[in-house]
């Protein structure tokens, strides 16, 4: 995904600005210069700034045809839906994009390259389809040997899905560079991979090989960097996604963890499972890591996007009192204090 400069139109019909469209929001936050338009007929006529509060004057258009005047080279699927399925009503948009000669980037579980209609259109029009969750190459079981990863590893973990793990990991990598680390963001999901241009699509890897896939990637990257900031996935207490969360803990063998939380969310999204108090969640992660490689949760990252700035500051203060750990919202206030909590890794 690094070969040429792309001009991306993001397909986010009916979802732009929602948590389901975190792929779109993440790309616009970190690579706005690559995005020429967003497709969402429910918000057409507005700018990205109007909806997200950042991203500048990127236009939101009604359909693919409206986007073509901005000269896109690529259509990007901009949502991360439950189960990673392609909405049936989007098939026509993808076909239109391929017929127009646009490449298509998808992070869904549905492999677009394996769809005969899409693959034939791409072949006829000279377009390419990039399935970010393609994972057949991963076939190694983890060794569980921490000595093989030469860099220090920081893993974000969460109390639920969509709590800010990707953004926290990116910001830790960025901030760490300012404090003398040769740091690198390691993406493990479709949104992070679109931003980083590489990574491990951990939730698509065969269960036996998930830990091995991220371990192998970190071993390779640790020859070039001294701090690897790994994007966490899901939560260890999620009925559907806990396997991925556990695989990342065992595969990363982290030296430290950062717990990400969405204040005010009392239950796992779409379930009736209560989220335990944060000190209990901290203890749970440390106990899970202990048998293979002891690791501490050294800080808390809050996603306060639904709070006012004053409410956010109060919530941060409350969380620090509750956990006795440095707490930040990395988007609003930066993550300098988390970097301070990682200083012990330099010893």
Buried (B, 14 or more C-beta within 10 A) or exposed (E): EEEEEBBBBBBBBBBBBEBBBBBBBBBBBBBBEBBBBBBBEEBBEBBBBEBBEEBEEBBBBBBBEBBBEBEBBBBBBBBBBEEBEBBEEBBEBBBBBBBBEBBBBBBBBBBBBEBEEBBEBBEEBEBBBBBBBBBEEBEEEBBBEBEEBBBBBBBBBBBBBBBBBBBBBBBBBBBBBEBEBEBBBBBBBBBBBBBBEBBBBBBBBEEEBBBBBBBBBBBEBBEEBBBBBBBBBBBBBBEEBEBBBBBBBBBBBBBBBBBBBBBEBEEBBEEEBEBEEBEEBBEBBBEBBEEBBEBBBBBBBBBBBEBEEEEBBBBBEEBBEEBEBBBBBBBBBBBBBBBBBBEEBEE
